[in-house]
Amino acid sequence: MPNNDARLKVGIVGMGIRGMMFAATVEQNDRAKLAAVAETSPAVLEEAKNRFGVAGAGGYSHAFTGGQMIDGRILGSPSLMLHSFIDDVRNER
């Protein structure tokens, strides 16, 4: 297994059914590590943070900022929810 520092750090936006499946898949990959999650439902956010032992944000706006280095984001939310997230990512540049 690669050194922890060498693994890709992944963040997931939306921790419903698809987000939880993506997170479980990331956990099974020796070359990736789930680093953070974002979810608008407080109950679902707490469940995901506890289940995967990661940081979390209660919204999509700048979900993975504040010193958290993320190599990639997986979008698990329904497509109608992603418009504001994509705008936020675009504005980070």
Backbone as CSV, one residue per row, in Angstrom:
resi,resn,N_x,N_y,N_z,CA_x,CA_y,CA_z,C_x,C_y,C_z
1,MET,0.843,-1.181,0.000,0.000,0.000,0.000,0.883,1.237,0.000
2,PRO,0.536,2.231,-0.814,1.364,3.440,-0.865,1.366,4.186,0.458
3,ASN,2.380,4.995,0.647,2.466,5.870,1.807,1.237,6.764,1.851
4,ASN,0.679,7.014,3.062,-0.518,7.851,3.203,-0.363,9.194,2.513
5,ASP,0.821,9.793,2.566,1.036,11.094,1.951,0.963,11.026,0.428
6,ALA,1.141,9.848,-0.130,1.138,9.707,-1.583,-0.266,9.464,-2.135
7,ARG,-1.229,9.133,-1.277,-2.579,8.845,-1.761,-3.296,10.132,-2.175
8,LEU,-4.140,10.017,-3.184,-4.970,11.144,-3.597,-5.990,11.434,-2.510
9,LYS,-6.130,12.701,-2.158,-7.107,13.112,-1.145,-8.371,13.562,-1.866
10,VAL,-9.463,12.877,-1.561,-10.723,13.077,-2.270,-11.760,13.690,-1.343
11,GLY,-12.515,14.639,-1.870,-13.664,15.202,-1.172,-14.922,14.839,-1.934
12,ILE,-16.012,14.606,-1.203,-17.279,14.253,-1.847,-18.331,15.296,-1.485
13,VAL,-19.015,15.786,-2.498,-20.117,16.726,-2.322,-21.418,15.953,-2.458
14,GLY,-22.191,15.934,-1.384,-23.454,15.205,-1.368,-23.252,13.811,-0.818
15,MET,-23.756,13.563,0.401,-23.520,12.273,1.048,-24.797,11.465,1.209
16,GLY,-25.669,11.572,0.205,-26.843,10.701,0.153,-26.412,9.309,-0.285
17,ILE,-27.300,8.598,-0.930,-27.015,7.215,-1.340,-25.787,7.143,-2.236
18,ARG,-25.728,7.995,-3.268,-24.575,7.960,-4.185,-23.287,8.371,-3.478
19,GLY,-23.338,9.416,-2.679,-22.145,9.872,-1.972,-21.587,8.804,-1.038
20,MET,-22.479,8.111,-0.327,-22.036,7.036,0.572,-21.399,5.894,-0.226
21,MET,-21.970,5.577,-1.402,-21.375,4.522,-2.240,-20.004,4.958,-2.755
22,PHE,-19.895,6.221,-3.183,-18.597,6.723,-3.646,-17.574,6.680,-2.514
23,ALA,-17.981,7.077,-1.310,-17.060,7.089,-0.171,-16.564,5.681,0.155
24,ALA,-17.465,4.707,0.130,-17.067,3.317,0.386,-16.083,2.838,-0.679
25,THR,-16.287,3.250,-1.914,-15.384,2.866,-3.001,-14.010,3.497,-2.818
26,VAL,-13.982,4.771,-2.441,-12.704,5.454,-2.198,-11.949,4.749,-1.077
27,GLU,-12.658,4.358,-0.016,-12.012,3.672,1.107,-11.358,2.359,0.687
28,GLN,-11.883,1.707,-0.320,-11.343,0.429,-0.772,-10.143,0.585,-1.693
29,ASN,-9.854,1.791,-2.115,-8.768,2.047,-3.057,-7.496,2.409,-2.298
30,ASP,-6.456,1.641,-2.477,-5.188,1.884,-1.783,-4.515,3.187,-2.201
31,ARG,-4.907,3.738,-3.313,-4.248,4.942,-3.829,-5.035,6.217,-3.572
32,ALA,-6.152,6.097,-2.847,-6.982,7.268,-2.563,-7.397,7.254,-1.098
33,LYS,-7.717,8.452,-0.605,-8.142,8.603,0.780,-9.279,9.619,0.816
34,LEU,-10.371,9.281,1.479,-11.447,10.242,1.659,-10.988,11.263,2.692
35,ALA,-10.957,12.529,2.298,-10.430,13.572,3.172,-11.503,14.482,3.745
36,ALA,-12.618,14.667,3.032,-13.665,15.570,3.507,-14.956,15.315,2.751
37,VAL,-16.058,15.714,3.382,-17.371,15.592,2.748,-18.131,16.898,2.928
38,ALA,-19.091,17.135,2.038,-19.982,18.288,2.145,-21.410,17.804,1.961
39,GLU,-22.304,18.288,2.817,-23.699,17.846,2.782,-24.565,18.903,3.455
40,THR,-25.711,19.210,2.846,-26.576,20.249,3.406,-27.463,19.741,4.534
41,SER,-27.721,18.447,4.609,-28.532,17.885,5.690,-27.644,17.637,6.907
42,PRO,-27.913,18.325,8.036,-27.064,18.136,9.225,-26.998,16.687,9.704
43,ALA,-28.102,15.958,9.660,-28.102,14.571,10.132,-27.252,13.679,9.227
44,VAL,-27.389,13.865,7.920,-26.609,13.060,6.967,-25.135,13.429,7.066
45,LEU,-24.829,14.716,7.244,-23.441,15.157,7.399,-22.794,14.496,8.609
46,GLU,-23.479,14.506,9.745,-22.925,13.884,10.958,-22.711,12.389,10.773
47,GLU,-23.674,11.728,10.118,-23.529,10.291,9.857,-22.293,10.014,9.009
48,ALA,-22.102,10.799,7.954,-20.953,10.595,7.059,-19.639,10.886,7.782
49,LYS,-19.587,11.979,8.537,-18.359,12.315,9.276,-18.005,11.204,10.259
50,ASN,-18.991,10.692,10.964,-18.738,9.631,11.946,-18.379,8.312,11.271
51,ARG,-19.080,7.975,10.218,-18.838,6.692,9.529,-17.459,6.629,8.902
52,PHE,-17.019,7.757,8.301,-15.762,7.739,7.564,-14.620,8.458,8.288
53,GLY,-14.907,9.090,9.413,-13.858,9.739,10.198,-13.169,10.878,9.474
54,VAL,-13.965,11.720,8.815,-13.407,12.816,8.025,-14.017,14.151,8.441
55,ALA,-13.390,15.233,7.972,-13.940,16.570,8.176,-15.163,16.739,7.289
56,GLY,-16.029,17.671,7.671,-17.216,17.901,6.866,-17.671,19.336,6.922
57,ALA,-18.388,19.730,5.889,-18.946,21.080,5.800,-20.447,20.961,5.577
58,GLY,-21.190,21.887,6.171,-22.640,21.850,6.104,-23.216,22.484,4.860
59,GLY,-22.413,22.783,3.892,-22.901,23.354,2.642,-21.867,23.155,1.566
60,TYR,-22.219,23.558,0.372,-21.320,23.346,-0.748,-20.383,24.515,-0.985
61,SER,-20.740,25.673,-0.511,-19.933,26.861,-0.753,-18.599,26.754,-0.021
62,HIS,-17.525,26.678,-0.775,-16.168,26.572,-0.210,-16.052,25.407,0.775
63,ALA,-16.626,24.275,0.394,-16.687,23.116,1.283,-15.324,22.578,1.667
64,PHE,-14.343,22.707,0.798,-13.057,22.084,1.072,-11.952,23.118,1.156
65,THR,-12.210,24.194,1.824,-11.196,25.215,2.021,-10.786,25.217,3.493
66,GLY,-10.038,26.190,3.911,-9.616,26.262,5.301,-8.451,25.348,5.606
67,GLY,-7.515,25.218,4.678,-6.324,24.422,4.926,-6.451,22.972,4.511
68,GLN,-7.650,22.528,4.160,-7.851,21.140,3.752,-7.424,20.989,2.291
69,MET,-6.355,20.247,2.072,-5.865,20.033,0.713,-6.607,18.858,0.091
70,ILE,-7.272,19.122,-1.022,-8.036,18.106,-1.725,-7.492,18.002,-3.148
71,ASP,-7.211,16.780,-3.580,-6.721,16.572,-4.944,-7.860,16.474,-5.950
72,GLY,-9.014,16.015,-5.507,-10.145,15.879,-6.413,-11.449,15.862,-5.667
73,ARG,-12.523,16.219,-6.355,-13.862,16.226,-5.768,-14.752,15.281,-6.561
74,ILE,-15.561,14.533,-5.840,-16.578,13.695,-6.459,-17.916,14.359,-6.189
75,LEU,-18.719,14.527,-7.221,-20.016,15.164,-7.085,-21.089,14.084,-6.976
76,GLY,-21.569,13.874,-5.766,-22.564,12.837,-5.525,-23.975,13.361,-5.430
77,SER,-24.127,14.664,-5.447,-25.451,15.274,-5.336,-26.231,15.138,-6.635
78,PRO,-27.563,15.227,-6.528,-28.358,15.280,-7.760,-27.928,16.477,-8.598
79,SER,-28.001,16.340,-9.888,-27.490,17.388,-10.769,-28.148,18.737,-10.547
80,LEU,-29.391,18.784,-10.125,-30.034,20.079,-9.913,-29.429,20.840,-8.736
81,MET,-28.699,20.157,-7.847,-28.067,20.801,-6.700,-26.657,21.286,-7.013
82,LEU,-26.089,20.887,-8.121,-24.678,21.127,-8.382,-24.371,22.505,-8.972
83,HIS,-25.352,23.185,-9.494,-25.103,24.464,-10.145,-24.379,25.447,-9.216
84,SER,-24.853,25.590,-7.982,-24.214,26.536,-7.064,-22.817,26.069,-6.670
85,PHE,-22.627,24.761,-6.532,-21.305,24.253,-6.189,-20.309,24.533,-7.310
86,ILE,-20.717,24.302,-8.539,-19.829,24.541,-9.682,-19.466,26.020,-9.760
87,ASP,-20.433,26.897,-9.510,-20.137,28.331,-9.488,-19.118,28.668,-8.405
88,ASP,-19.253,28.061,-7.224,-18.311,28.319,-6.129,-16.902,27.860,-6.484
89,VAL,-16.793,26.690,-7.108,-15.483,26.181,-7.503,-14.863,27.114,-8.541
90,ARG,-15.665,27.553,-9.474,-15.191,28.487,-10.509,-14.680,29.782,-9.878
91,ASN,-15.336,30.253,-8.838,-14.954,31.506,-8.176,-13.721,31.361,-7.291
92,GLU,-13.317,30.120,-6.941,-12.121,29.905,-6.137,-10.855,30.276,-6.890
93,ARG,-10.894,30.294,-8.201,-9.704,30.550,-9.022,-9.253,31.966,-8.909
